[in-house]
């Protein structure tokens, strides 16, 4: 199976609600629609290595080369529509806009296990990432409906944890 990484650049200095909107209003519907076209998917929130904005959503899919080509074409179209409607993300045709890459770097392609250093743990890491992505989006969607001030009070805690726990924490916008 092949991999696709697509880096979606958020405009300006996105706040917490902007990032949630990109995840729940762009990423989740896209993933749901294409669910039969890939075997694994996940996202991570990363500093934008291109330097055009402060944050990007690194979206990855594993599937056949043909399915991944279609996914990328459809994703570019969806990002364009979402960008025109919300002005939260950059289209691929903008200077320093959203693009395919490997760990955020343009002009390279993500190769899954070959691009990582997890060795024999790769399949488990991929599963953790997908479960984390899906759970994080569900939690963030539920969180949008909270009304009591204490429920969504912002706080900061420093915790020491194994690296693999960083992955879902990142997806919940805890470590950005």
N, C-alpha and C positions, 0 to 999 in steps of 0.2 A: 504494500500500500504506500501511497505517496502522501505528502503533507503540503498544506498551503498555510502560510502565515500572511495575514493582511493587517497592516497597522493603520488604525483609524485615528487620525489626528483630531483632537478636540480644539475648538477655537479659543484663543485668548487664554485667560486664567479661569478655567471652569471651576464652579463650586460643586459641593457635594450633590446638590439637586440636579445640576447639569449632567454629572456623570451617571447618576441613577437614571435619568431620562434616556441617555444613550443606551444604557444596558437594558432597560425594560421596554423602551419604545422602538428601538432599532434592532438591537442584537437578538433579544428573545423572540420576537415575531419572525425574524429571518431564520433563526435556528429551527424553530418549530415548523416552518414551511418546508425547509430542506432536510428535515430529519431523516428521510430515507435515502439521502444522497451521500452520507458519510458514515464512518464507523465510530469515530471519536471527534470530539470538539472541546475546546475550552478557550477561555480568555484570561488575560492578565492585564492589570493596569500598570503602566510603566511611564517613567519620565520619557519625554519625546527626544530620542537621540538625534533627530534631524534639527532640533533647536527652534522650530517654528512656533511651537506652543509648549505649554508646561506638561501636557499629559497626552498619552495615547492609549487606546485599547488595542492590545495585541491579540487578535482573534485567529485561532488555528483550527484547521480541520484535517482529518485523516480520511482518505478515500481513494478511489481510482483516479488516475490522471484526468480522465474524461469528465467525471463528476466534479472534480476540483476546478477544472476550467470553467464549467457552467456555474459553479458556486461563485467563483471570482467575478465573472461577468454580471451575475445577478446582484452580487454585493456592491459592485461599483455603481450599478443603477440605483439600488436602494439608498446607498449613501448620498448620491446626488439628490434624490427626492427629499431625503431627510434633511440635508444641508439647506436646500431651498426653503423648506418649511420651518425649520427651527433655528438655523444659523449656529448650531452647536458643534458641527463637525466640518472638516475640510474635504472637498471633493478631490478625486485623483488628478484632475486636470488643473488644479491650482498650484502655483509655485510652492514647493515644500508640502504639498497636500498628502492625503492618505495614499498608501502604496503597499505593494507586496514586498516582503523582505525576510531577513533572518535575524532574529533578536533586534528588530527595529532597523537594521541596516538595509538601505536601498541596494538594488542591483545584486542581490544574493537571494537564494531560495532556501527556505527552512527544510531540513531533511529529517525531522523527528529525532529518533535516537542518535543519529549521526551528529546532529547539531547540539546534543546535550552530553552531559557526563554522568548519567545515572546508571550506566551499565545494566546489570541484571535487574535493577529496580524499575527500569523504564516503564514496563506495562502497568505496574502498580502506581507509579507517578502519574501516568496518563489517566488512569481511573480516578485517582484523587483529584486531579485537575478538573475532569469532567463533572464529577459529583460536586466539587466545590463550586464550579461555575453555575450549575443548575440550582443548587441549594442557595447560593448567594443571591441569584436573581429572584428566587421565590421569597427569600427573606426581605430583600429590598422592596419588592412589590408590596408585601404585607406592611412593611414599615411606612410606605407612602400614605397609608390610611390611618395611621395613629393620630390621635387628637390630644391626648393628655401631655402637658408640657414635660413631665418627668420621663415619659416614654421615649422621647427623642432628644433629650438633653445631651449635648455634646460633651464628651469626656476624653481624657487621655490616660492610658495606662501603659507602662513598659513591662513587657513580659519576655522572659527568656524561654525559647522553645526550639524543638527540632526544626530543621529547615523545611521539611515537608508541610508543617503547619503554617509556614509563611504563605504558602500558595493559596489556601482558602481565605486566610486573613486578608491577603491582597485583594482577592475577588470581592470581599465585603467592604472594600474601601477603608479598611482599618490601617493598612500599612501603605500609605501613598505619600 
